[in-house]
Amino acid sequence: MSDPESSSNSSVPQPGRGRVIAVMPAYNAASTLERTVADIPEGSVDEIVLVDDCSSDNTVEVAKRLGLTVIQHERNKGYGGNQKTCYRYALSAGADFVVMIHPDYQYDSRVIPVATELIRLGICDVILGSRIRTRAETLAGGMPFYKYVANRFLTIVENIALGQNLGDFHSGFRAYSREVLETVPFDKNSDDFIFDTQFLAQAVHCGFKLSDIPVPVRYFEEASSINFRRSARYGILTLAVMLQYWLNRLKIWKSDLFSQDRQYIVD
């Protein structure tokens, strides 16, 4: 991993607001990155960090032109591995609040200040952007029907298993307090897409408060997506994480994912 380049997107934090860092795990996002960044409300974040996972397009060049802090992986580390780099950097850079948003322009970044304010007020510790406000709206927005059905099934199972009431467990828009990232042992998670599910199960295990807000989404050719085969594998692994969570909770089988012997506190 190369050292992050100095950026010009940092600003002086407002008194009492805390430092907000937006992180973007990126792979071939050159065509959508600028639109994603342009929608971030001015003054809502202090730094935007893009971690490039060996893109074959000019994602890095676009990010540098936009003045983002850029970290380049020397080899592709996967979606989960990319997020690990994002969060390690955000903690080391003094973030009080971290917003993870995909740079593919699928999620509306205008809601960033809403998400961070709910955390700042202590109402919750983790915020997810829910794509599922109504079925008609979601399908009209372009979500494939099979993905909608899978999302509804998995989200219902996860809500029951984890004792939550979230609208969408599989969102690519997430906001965390610093305490969450210092506590959840995310380095133990997978480097693949199941990282997100493991992280939320760990957050529940650690006693953090989860909530969500509606976030408009866009489905189009350039937006990132996984194919049917990987989606099916992801669904099976999601169910496996829920089983793992309960086996650990019932003390039938202790999982290293839910041990809190390592924390990520950065002075």
Short mmCIF file of the C-alpha atoms (twelve columns), coordinates in Angstrom:
data_MODEL
# 
_entry.id   MODEL 
# 
loop_
_atom_site.group_PDB 
_atom_site.id 
_atom_site.type_symbol 
_atom_site.label_atom_id 
_atom_site.label_alt_id 
_atom_site.label_comp_id 
_atom_site.label_asym_id 
_atom_site.label_seq_id 
_atom_site.Cartn_x 
_atom_site.Cartn_y 
_atom_site.Cartn_z 
_atom_site.pdbx_PDB_model_num 
ATOM 1   C CA . MET A 1   0.000   0.000   0.000   1 
ATOM 2   C CA . SER A 2   1.404   3.371   -0.966  1 
ATOM 3   C CA . ASP A 3   1.387   6.362   1.355   1 
ATOM 4   C CA . PRO A 4   -1.645  8.640   1.023   1 
ATOM 5   C CA . GLU A 5   -1.076  11.782  -0.941  1 
ATOM 6   C CA . SER A 6   -1.772  15.122  0.657   1 
ATOM 7   C CA . SER A 7   -5.153  16.494  -0.340  1 
ATOM 8   C CA . SER A 8   -6.775  19.876  -0.726  1 
ATOM 9   C CA . ASN A 9   -10.257 18.724  0.280   1 
ATOM 10  C CA . SER A 10  -9.677  19.149  4.022   1 
ATOM 11  C CA . SER A 11  -11.314 22.069  5.788   1 
ATOM 12  C CA . VAL A 12  -11.205 23.521  9.262   1 
ATOM 13  C CA . PRO A 13  -13.775 21.686  11.437  1 
ATOM 14  C CA . GLN A 14  -16.536 23.801  12.899  1 
ATOM 15  C CA . PRO A 15  -16.268 24.183  16.698  1 
ATOM 16  C CA . GLY A 16  -17.918 21.261  18.464  1 
ATOM 17  C CA . ARG A 17  -18.803 19.509  15.200  1 
ATOM 18  C CA . GLY A 18  -16.056 16.910  15.290  1 
ATOM 19  C CA . ARG A 19  -13.948 15.758  12.359  1 
ATOM 20  C CA . VAL A 20  -15.893 14.001  9.599   1 
ATOM 21  C CA . ILE A 21  -14.044 11.876  7.061   1 
ATOM 22  C CA . ALA A 22  -15.765 10.341  4.037   1 
ATOM 23  C CA . VAL A 23  -14.118 7.175   2.739   1 
ATOM 24  C CA . MET A 24  -14.630 5.645   -0.688  1 
ATOM 25  C CA . PRO A 25  -13.530 2.072   -1.458  1 
ATOM 26  C CA . ALA A 26  -12.941 2.314   -5.199  1 
ATOM 27  C CA . TYR A 27  -12.444 0.006   -8.137  1 
ATOM 28  C CA . ASN A 28  -12.845 1.378   -11.665 1 
ATOM 29  C CA . ALA A 29  -14.910 4.367   -10.550 1 
ATOM 30  C CA . ALA A 30  -13.479 6.975   -12.931 1 
ATOM 31  C CA . SER A 31  -16.753 7.572   -14.781 1 
ATOM 32  C CA . THR A 32  -18.848 8.168   -11.653 1 
ATOM 33  C CA . LEU A 33  -16.478 9.539   -9.027  1 
ATOM 34  C CA . GLU A 34  -16.778 13.217  -9.903  1 
ATOM 35  C CA . ARG A 35  -20.587 13.138  -9.750  1 
ATOM 36  C CA . THR A 36  -20.489 11.387  -6.374  1 
ATOM 37  C CA . VAL A 37  -18.108 13.967  -4.913  1 
ATOM 38  C CA . ALA A 38  -20.032 16.896  -6.415  1 
ATOM 39  C CA . ASP A 39  -23.186 15.890  -4.503  1 
ATOM 40  C CA . ILE A 40  -21.476 15.941  -1.090  1 
ATOM 41  C CA . PRO A 41  -22.807 19.082  0.648   1 
ATOM 42  C CA . GLU A 42  -20.151 21.738  1.086   1 
ATOM 43  C CA . GLY A 43  -18.770 21.844  4.620   1 
ATOM 44  C CA . SER A 44  -20.284 18.485  5.610   1 
ATOM 45  C CA . VAL A 45  -16.968 16.597  5.551   1 
ATOM 46  C CA . ASP A 46  -13.420 17.598  6.450   1 
ATOM 47  C CA . GLU A 47  -11.635 15.117  4.225   1 
ATOM 48  C CA . ILE A 48  -12.533 12.712  1.434   1 
ATOM 49  C CA . VAL A 49  -10.372 9.617   1.135   1 
ATOM 50  C CA . LEU A 50  -10.365 7.302   -1.861  1 
ATOM 51  C CA . VAL A 51  -8.705  3.904   -1.561  1 
ATOM 52  C CA . ASP A 52  -8.045  2.503   -5.008  1 
ATOM 53  C CA . ASP A 53  -7.968  -1.271  -5.343  1 
ATOM 54  C CA . CYS A 54  -5.780  -1.506  -8.456  1 
ATOM 55  C CA . SER A 55  -8.296  -0.007  -10.878 1 
ATOM 56  C CA . SER A 56  -7.635  -0.538  -14.576 1 
ATOM 57  C CA . ASP A 57  -9.122  2.845   -15.500 1 
ATOM 58  C CA . ASN A 58  -8.031  6.348   -14.455 1 
ATOM 59  C CA . THR A 59  -9.806  6.434   -11.096 1 
ATOM 60  C CA . VAL A 60  -6.636  7.602   -9.340  1 
ATOM 61  C CA . GLU A 61  -6.051  10.449  -11.784 1 
ATOM 62  C CA . VAL A 62  -9.629  11.688  -11.408 1 
ATOM 63  C CA . ALA A 63  -9.415  11.492  -7.607  1 
ATOM 64  C CA . LYS A 64  -6.188  13.477  -7.557  1 
ATOM 65  C CA . ARG A 65  -7.662  16.108  -9.881  1 
ATOM 66  C CA . LEU A 66  -10.593 16.465  -7.472  1 
ATOM 67  C CA . GLY A 67  -8.187  16.994  -4.578  1 
ATOM 68  C CA . LEU A 68  -9.056  13.825  -2.691  1 
ATOM 69  C CA . THR A 69  -6.686  12.003  -0.385  1 
ATOM 70  C CA . VAL A 70  -5.647  8.983   -2.441  1 
ATOM 71  C CA . ILE A 71  -4.339  5.653   -1.172  1 
ATOM 72  C CA . GLN A 72  -3.359  3.065   -3.762  1 
ATOM 73  C CA . HIS A 73  -3.205  -0.652  -3.056  1 
ATOM 74  C CA . GLU A 74  -0.294  -2.418  -4.697  1 
ATOM 75  C CA . ARG A 75  -2.521  -5.451  -5.212  1 
ATOM 76  C CA . ASN A 76  -6.270  -5.958  -5.253  1 
ATOM 77  C CA . LYS A 77  -7.387  -6.651  -1.683  1 
ATOM 78  C CA . GLY A 78  -11.120 -7.055  -2.289  1 
ATOM 79  C CA . TYR A 79  -14.051 -4.985  -1.109  1 
ATOM 80  C CA . GLY A 80  -13.610 -5.862  2.560   1 
ATOM 81  C CA . GLY A 81  -9.853  -5.414  2.414   1 
ATOM 82  C CA . ASN A 82  -10.369 -1.994  0.862   1 
ATOM 83  C CA . GLN A 83  -12.655 -0.926  3.706   1 
ATOM 84  C CA . LYS A 84  -10.090 -2.031  6.267   1 
ATOM 85  C CA . THR A 85  -7.611  0.400   4.728   1 
ATOM 86  C CA . CYS A 86  -10.285 3.116   4.677   1 
ATOM 87  C CA . TYR A 87  -11.072 2.776   8.369   1 
ATOM 88  C CA . ARG A 88  -7.480  2.447   9.526   1 
ATOM 89  C CA . TYR A 89  -6.626  5.655   7.721   1 
ATOM 90  C CA . ALA A 90  -9.697  7.499   9.052   1 
ATOM 91  C CA . LEU A 91  -8.823  6.595   12.632  1 
ATOM 92  C CA . SER A 92  -5.200  7.625   12.197  1 
ATOM 93  C CA . ALA A 93  -6.358  10.913  10.657  1 
ATOM 94  C CA . GLY A 94  -8.398  11.783  13.741  1 
ATOM 95  C CA . ALA A 95  -11.908 11.132  12.463  1 
ATOM 96  C CA . ASP A 96  -14.737 11.480  14.979  1 
ATOM 97  C CA . PHE A 97  -17.269 10.322  12.395  1 
ATOM 98  C CA . VAL A 98  -16.662 8.201   9.325   1 
ATOM 99  C CA . VAL A 99  -18.984 7.946   6.331   1 
ATOM 100 C CA . MET A 100 -18.443 5.132   3.837   1 
ATOM 101 C CA . ILE A 101 -20.022 5.732   0.440   1 
ATOM 102 C CA . HIS A 102 -19.478 3.883   -2.806  1 
ATOM 103 C CA . PRO A 103 -18.005 6.173   -5.484  1 
ATOM 104 C CA . ASP A 104 -20.223 4.677   -8.199  1 
ATOM 105 C CA . TYR A 105 -22.912 7.377   -7.872  1 
ATOM 106 C CA . GLN A 106 -25.498 4.790   -6.861  1 
ATOM 107 C CA . TYR A 107 -26.154 6.314   -3.446  1 
ATOM 108 C CA . ASP A 108 -27.131 9.948   -2.947  1 
ATOM 109 C CA . SER A 109 -24.303 11.576  -0.987  1 
ATOM 110 C CA . ARG A 110 -26.463 14.596  -0.118  1 
ATOM 111 C CA . VAL A 111 -27.670 12.749  2.996   1 
ATOM 112 C CA . ILE A 112 -24.206 12.672  4.598   1 
ATOM 113 C CA . PRO A 113 -24.881 15.560  7.043   1 
ATOM 114 C CA . VAL A 114 -28.136 13.919  8.151   1 
ATOM 115 C CA . ALA A 115 -26.361 10.659  8.954   1 
ATOM 116 C CA . THR A 116 -23.525 12.273  10.877  1 
ATOM 117 C CA . GLU A 117 -25.845 14.539  12.840  1 
ATOM 118 C CA . LEU A 118 -27.875 11.588  14.135  1 
ATOM 119 C CA . ILE A 119 -24.657 10.029  15.398  1 
ATOM 120 C CA . ARG A 120 -23.387 13.323  16.799  1 
ATOM 121 C CA . LEU A 121 -26.603 13.737  18.808  1 
ATOM 122 C CA . GLY A 122 -26.080 10.309  20.359  1 
ATOM 123 C CA . ILE A 123 -29.289 8.934   18.867  1 
ATOM 124 C CA . CYS A 124 -27.391 6.029   17.336  1 
ATOM 125 C CA . ASP A 125 -23.867 4.813   16.658  1 
ATOM 126 C CA . VAL A 126 -24.251 3.326   13.184  1 
ATOM 127 C CA . ILE A 127 -26.375 4.701   10.337  1 
ATOM 128 C CA . LEU A 128 -27.213 2.808   7.159   1 
ATOM 129 C CA . GLY A 129 -28.769 4.299   4.064   1 
ATOM 130 C CA . SER A 130 -31.906 2.319   3.261   1 
ATOM 131 C CA . ARG A 131 -32.706 1.834   -0.427  1 
ATOM 132 C CA . ILE A 132 -36.050 0.183   0.355   1 
ATOM 133 C CA . ARG A 133 -38.594 2.894   1.194   1 
ATOM 134 C CA . THR A 134 -41.337 1.276   -0.875  1 
ATOM 135 C CA . ARG A 135 -41.293 -1.709  -3.220  1 
ATOM 136 C CA . ALA A 136 -42.588 0.329   -6.162  1 
ATOM 137 C CA . GLU A 137 -40.001 3.061   -5.674  1 
ATOM 138 C CA . THR A 138 -37.145 0.588   -5.362  1 
ATOM 139 C CA . LEU A 139 -38.066 -1.374  -8.484  1 
ATOM 140 C CA . ALA A 140 -38.758 1.809   -10.432 1 
ATOM 141 C CA . GLY A 141 -35.285 2.980   -9.466  1 
ATOM 142 C CA . GLY A 142 -33.840 0.001   -11.314 1 
ATOM 143 C CA . MET A 143 -33.076 -2.631  -8.665  1 
ATOM 144 C CA . PRO A 144 -33.346 -6.043  -10.353 1 
ATOM 145 C CA . PHE A 145 -36.350 -7.988  -9.070  1 
ATOM 146 C CA . TYR A 146 -34.277 -10.990 -7.928  1 
ATOM 147 C CA . LYS A 147 -32.028 -8.683  -5.912  1 
ATOM 148 C CA . TYR A 148 -35.068 -7.027  -4.352  1 
ATOM 149 C CA . VAL A 149 -36.481 -10.407 -3.275  1 
ATOM 150 C CA . ALA A 150 -33.113 -11.550 -1.928  1 
ATOM 151 C CA . ASN A 151 -32.625 -8.254  -0.085  1 
ATOM 152 C CA . ARG A 152 -36.055 -8.499  1.564   1 
ATOM 153 C CA . PHE A 153 -35.524 -12.116 2.620   1 
ATOM 154 C CA . LEU A 154 -32.029 -11.589 3.997   1 
ATOM 155 C CA . THR A 155 -32.947 -8.333  5.751   1 
ATOM 156 C CA . ILE A 156 -35.900 -10.008 7.498   1 
ATOM 157 C CA . VAL A 157 -33.661 -12.877 8.656   1 
ATOM 158 C CA . GLU A 158 -30.972 -10.460 9.851   1 
ATOM 159 C CA . ASN A 159 -33.461 -8.275  11.713  1 
ATOM 160 C CA . ILE A 160 -34.812 -11.309 13.553  1 
ATOM 161 C CA . ALA A 161 -31.388 -12.794 14.241  1 
ATOM 162 C CA . LEU A 162 -29.827 -9.538  15.444  1 
ATOM 163 C CA . GLY A 163 -32.882 -8.032  17.135  1 
ATOM 164 C CA . GLN A 164 -32.957 -4.983  14.871  1 
ATOM 165 C CA . ASN A 165 -35.525 -3.214  12.716  1 
ATOM 166 C CA . LEU A 166 -33.525 -1.957  9.749   1 
ATOM 167 C CA . GLY A 167 -34.887 -1.446  6.271   1 
ATOM 168 C CA . ASP A 168 -31.796 -2.518  4.348   1 
ATOM 169 C CA . PHE A 169 -28.865 -4.470  5.787   1 
ATOM 170 C CA . HIS A 170 -26.945 -4.418  2.514   1 
ATOM 171 C CA . SER A 171 -26.497 -0.751  1.818   1 
ATOM 172 C CA . GLY A 172 -23.323 0.794   0.405   1 
ATOM 173 C CA . PHE A 173 -23.880 3.950   2.427   1 
ATOM 174 C CA . ARG A 174 -22.850 3.727   6.083   1 
ATOM 175 C CA . ALA A 175 -21.807 6.117   8.833   1 
ATOM 176 C CA . TYR A 176 -20.010 5.234   12.062  1 
ATOM 177 C CA . SER A 177 -18.882 6.946   15.214  1 
ATOM 178 C CA . ARG A 178 -15.206 6.725   16.040  1 
ATOM 179 C CA . GLU A 179 -16.010 4.517   19.018  1 
ATOM 180 C CA . VAL A 180 -17.565 1.905   16.740  1 
ATOM 181 C CA . LEU A 181 -14.458 1.648   14.590  1 
ATOM 182 C CA . GLU A 182 -12.212 1.558   17.651  1 
ATOM 183 C CA . THR A 183 -14.228 -1.283  19.184  1 
ATOM 184 C CA . VAL A 184 -15.331 -3.569  16.366  1 
ATOM 185 C CA . PRO A 185 -12.458 -5.946  15.424  1 
ATOM 186 C CA . PHE A 186 -12.977 -5.423  11.700  1 
ATOM 187 C CA . ASP A 187 -9.484  -6.657  10.797  1 
ATOM 188 C CA . LYS A 188 -10.730 -10.159 11.563  1 
ATOM 189 C CA . ASN A 189 -13.397 -9.933  8.879   1 
ATOM 190 C CA . SER A 190 -13.392 -11.258 5.340   1 
ATOM 191 C CA . ASP A 191 -11.762 -9.272  2.542   1 
ATOM 192 C CA . ASP A 192 -14.803 -9.994  0.357   1 
ATOM 193 C CA . PHE A 193 -18.320 -8.512  0.267   1 
ATOM 194 C CA . ILE A 194 -19.446 -10.381 3.407   1 
ATOM 195 C CA . PHE A 195 -17.300 -7.909  5.382   1 
ATOM 196 C CA . ASP A 196 -20.332 -5.613  5.694   1 
ATOM 197 C CA . THR A 197 -22.561 -8.272  7.246   1 
ATOM 198 C CA . GLN A 198 -19.855 -9.357  9.654   1 
ATOM 199 C CA . PHE A 199 -19.279 -5.750  10.699  1 
ATOM 200 C CA . LEU A 200 -22.954 -5.160  11.525  1 
ATOM 201 C CA . ALA A 201 -23.202 -8.416  13.483  1 
ATOM 202 C CA . GLN A 202 -20.103 -7.375  15.441  1 
ATOM 203 C CA . ALA A 203 -21.564 -3.918  16.106  1 
ATOM 204 C CA . VAL A 204 -24.717 -5.503  17.534  1 
ATOM 205 C CA . HIS A 205 -22.612 -7.885  19.621  1 
ATOM 206 C CA . CYS A 206 -20.695 -4.911  21.029  1 
ATOM 207 C CA . GLY A 207 -23.930 -3.197  22.070  1 
ATOM 208 C CA . PHE A 208 -23.968 -0.324  19.573  1 
ATOM 209 C CA . LYS A 209 -27.212 1.292   18.411  1 
ATOM 210 C CA . LEU A 210 -28.022 0.811   14.723  1 
ATOM 211 C CA . SER A 211 -30.505 2.806   12.679  1 
ATOM 212 C CA . ASP A 212 -31.146 3.867   9.098   1 
ATOM 213 C CA . ILE A 213 -32.326 6.729   6.926   1 
ATOM 214 C CA . PRO A 214 -33.867 6.609   3.449   1 
ATOM 215 C CA . VAL A 215 -31.328 7.301   0.720   1 
ATOM 216 C CA . PRO A 216 -32.213 7.707   -2.956  1 
ATOM 217 C CA . VAL A 217 -30.353 5.290   -5.209  1 
ATOM 218 C CA . ARG A 218 -29.663 5.025   -8.893  1 
ATOM 219 C CA . TYR A 219 -29.157 1.841   -10.919 1 
ATOM 220 C CA . PHE A 220 -27.390 2.258   -14.231 1 
ATOM 221 C CA . GLU A 221 -24.696 0.558   -16.269 1 
ATOM 222 C CA . GLU A 222 -21.727 2.181   -14.528 1 
ATOM 223 C CA . ALA A 223 -22.995 1.478   -11.001 1 
ATOM 224 C CA . SER A 224 -21.126 -1.365  -9.329  1 
ATOM 225 C CA . SER A 225 -22.904 -4.657  -8.851  1 
ATOM 226 C CA . ILE A 226 -22.130 -8.309  -8.322  1 
ATOM 227 C CA . ASN A 227 -23.414 -11.001 -10.644 1 
ATOM 228 C CA . PHE A 228 -26.010 -13.638 -9.806  1 
ATOM 229 C CA . ARG A 229 -23.461 -16.289 -8.849  1 
ATOM 230 C CA . ARG A 230 -21.637 -14.000 -6.419  1 
ATOM 231 C CA . SER A 231 -24.982 -12.718 -5.123  1 
ATOM 232 C CA . ALA A 232 -26.048 -16.276 -4.316  1 
ATOM 233 C CA . ARG A 233 -22.765 -16.957 -2.548  1 
ATOM 234 C CA . TYR A 234 -23.133 -13.705 -0.622  1 
ATOM 235 C CA . GLY A 235 -26.631 -14.727 0.491   1 
ATOM 236 C CA . ILE A 236 -25.427 -18.088 1.789   1 
ATOM 237 C CA . LEU A 237 -22.531 -16.448 3.649   1 
ATOM 238 C CA . THR A 238 -24.915 -13.902 5.173   1 
ATOM 239 C CA . LEU A 239 -27.007 -16.723 6.648   1 
ATOM 240 C CA . ALA A 240 -23.809 -18.368 7.877   1 
ATOM 241 C CA . VAL A 241 -22.818 -15.189 9.733   1 
ATOM 242 C CA . MET A 242 -26.216 -15.097 11.450  1 
ATOM 243 C CA . LEU A 243 -25.755 -18.720 12.536  1 
ATOM 244 C CA . GLN A 244 -22.245 -17.915 13.717  1 
ATOM 245 C CA . TYR A 245 -23.573 -14.979 15.741  1 
ATOM 246 C CA . TRP A 246 -26.119 -17.133 17.551  1 
ATOM 247 C CA . LEU A 247 -23.778 -20.051 18.177  1 
ATOM 248 C CA . ASN A 248 -21.406 -17.571 19.775  1 
ATOM 249 C CA . ARG A 249 -24.189 -15.896 21.764  1 
ATOM 250 C CA . LEU A 250 -25.425 -19.238 23.090  1 
ATOM 251 C CA . LYS A 251 -21.809 -20.153 23.906  1 
ATOM 252 C CA . ILE A 252 -22.059 -23.270 21.775  1 
ATOM 253 C CA . TRP A 253 -19.143 -22.241 19.563  1 
ATOM 254 C CA . LYS A 254 -16.951 -19.253 20.249  1 
ATOM 255 C CA . SER A 255 -16.167 -17.251 17.148  1 
ATOM 256 C CA . ASP A 256 -13.090 -15.091 16.829  1 
ATOM 257 C CA . LEU A 257 -15.228 -12.535 14.958  1 
ATOM 258 C CA . PHE A 258 -16.975 -11.629 18.190  1 
ATOM 259 C CA . SER A 259 -14.000 -11.497 20.513  1 
ATOM 260 C CA . GLN A 260 -13.053 -8.035  21.735  1 
ATOM 261 C CA . ASP A 261 -9.436  -8.703  22.551  1 
ATOM 262 C CA . ARG A 262 -8.288  -6.254  19.888  1 
ATOM 263 C CA . GLN A 263 -9.351  -2.658  19.496  1 
ATOM 264 C CA . TYR A 264 -8.294  -0.045  17.036  1 
ATOM 265 C CA . ILE A 265 -7.674  2.969   19.239  1 
ATOM 266 C CA . VAL A 266 -5.278  5.503   17.721  1 
ATOM 267 C CA . ASP A 267 -3.859  8.187   19.953  1 
# 
